[in-house]
Amino acid sequence: MPPIISPGSVLATDLSVAIEDVRIVEACMANAWPPTMSTALGGWQLRYSPGVSNRRANSVLPIFGVEAEDFSDHINTVERFYNTRNLPSRFMVSPASVPGNLDQLLASQDYFVDAPTWVQWADTDVVMQSTGPVDGVELIEAPSQSWMSAYMEGIDEEQEIALKSDLIKRIKSDHILAQISDQSGPVAIGLGVRELGWSGVFCMHTLKSHRRQGYARRILGALADWAWAKDAKRLYLQVEQDNPTAQKFYQASGFQTQFGYHYRTKENPRANRSR
């Protein structure tokens, strides 16, 4: 599959892949990272996850059903929704966003660009071939305390860890967790979520003390093997544009950037005063 003309662009006009694939992958990504609650506003989804710091879990998913003429009323509703929860008002903007000029509309309302990210995908069998043997990888069905400790390395707040564990447990799509362990517990982990013939790669992390030993490659290979067995012929993932190490790793594994998304954020002055 060819890369897009402008790698990382959020504009549908820059795509060289089908917009239908973008919409499918966007929907799969949303289902793979479910918020605590979601409120519909036309076709937009206002996602809220108290105590969870992820942007995705606390932002608007605007991929269906709101047209430009409804924008002013809807933006006011969005800002009230997040302001009452002491959160910034935030949209996830991609080529699938509706209306099609959402990025420009938000810019005109003083929303700034935040966390530009590339969405990449690859044929599952290509990833399997590039990653090679997956010896030592264990697949588990739910996040254990030790798996979560590895995933959230450096975070000691028990409530935050518990909330993120609950988020993973809420995933309704077919999914699997992978880990490589030594005598102290998991040292490398990952998560695969399958839906609609695609499988997403999430939560890839290797402990700082165990990097550059090929663990990430084996985790990725095990998730690809699992996806293939589940008849998911393509893998997708997200990598932030300021993470060249991850970009190099995924490129070597067969992934190509297909489109981009970023967040448009407006800070909530009330939330800033409460910090």
C-alpha angles and dihedrals in degrees: 000000000000121000119248120270092249108030111226095013117152092205121106089212090066095057125114091178126072116279086221089064090050091052092047093050091046090053091047091050090051093050091046092059105038119191123226089251137001128198122199119229105180101303094334120100117216105206124201130179114170113217094012114111099200115119092218093057092052106041144081118270101207104182101118142049113344116114129202095258090060094050101098095051093043096048090054090052091049093051092049090049094055098033091058087054093050092245132124116258106252137178129192105223123198139146087277095058119124125250094038093228094050093122092057092044092053092046089055088055092055097259110152128214114259134183102353107209137187123225111212133182140183140181108273095230091053090055091047091054095046096048098047125188119019100197116158096025116130122200119212132180102223136025112269122204090256092049090052091048090056093045093050097040111172095021115109100173104115095200093053091050091048093049092050090048089052090051091056091046089055092063106119098185119089107280145164137196123220130201142173113206140190127191091290096052138264114357098175129027144174142173130223123197120188127201137145095000093309131098123203125214113219142162096025107174138152121192111256091240092056104045127126092036098104096257095129090052091053093047091050091047092051091050089050091050090050092048092049091051087052091052094250103145097184134049125205134188142168125238125180115239092236093059105084094164092060091042091055092048095050093044089055088052093056103265122140130191109253103171142341140232135190136180124251108210136186115189119233108232090204091056091048091054091050094056 
